[in-house]
Amino acid sequence: MKKFSFRLEAVLDQRKKKEQQALVAQSEAEKMYQEQLAALEHTRRLLNESLQAPGCRDLAGELHRVLYREHLKSKIARQSCRVQQAKEKLDEARRAAMLARQERLVIEKLKERQLEEYLQHMRVMEEKLADELATGLYNRKQHSVG
């Protein structure tokens, strides 16, 4: 009896590879998002500390603090944009990974169905063979008795 062979095995392998690549891309996007988010939180913490610090007694020190705060505010705005961009890339990477997974599952489901059909066909063939053997044995007994 011939062995089960799935004709789309190469396609399934390619889909698995594509899914793995999508998962790696998703992981990298997640890492980048977390890094950008951490940088934003750090800058916000610096601004908050600067706002809570006691005021300077001299004009130059106070001017320096005001400029530092403005610098931190503009940095927060830039980092917020980077966080948003990283979030969008992460969302896109998640969608791509989910799509790649669905594409792989479609082929795997087809393989499972074909394997089940093959196994059912093999059971039918085995039953038919067993019936033929039993019939042949019965006929030989009848001929040798009669």
Buried (B, 14 or more C-beta within 10 A) or exposed (E): EEEEEBEEEEBBEBBBEBBEEBBEBBEEBBEBBEEBBEBBEEBBEBBEEBEEEEEEEEEEEEEEBEEEBEBBEEBBEEBBEBBEEBBEBBEEBBEBBEEBBEBBEEBBEBBEEBEEEBEEEEEEEEEEEEEEEEEEEEEEEEEEEE
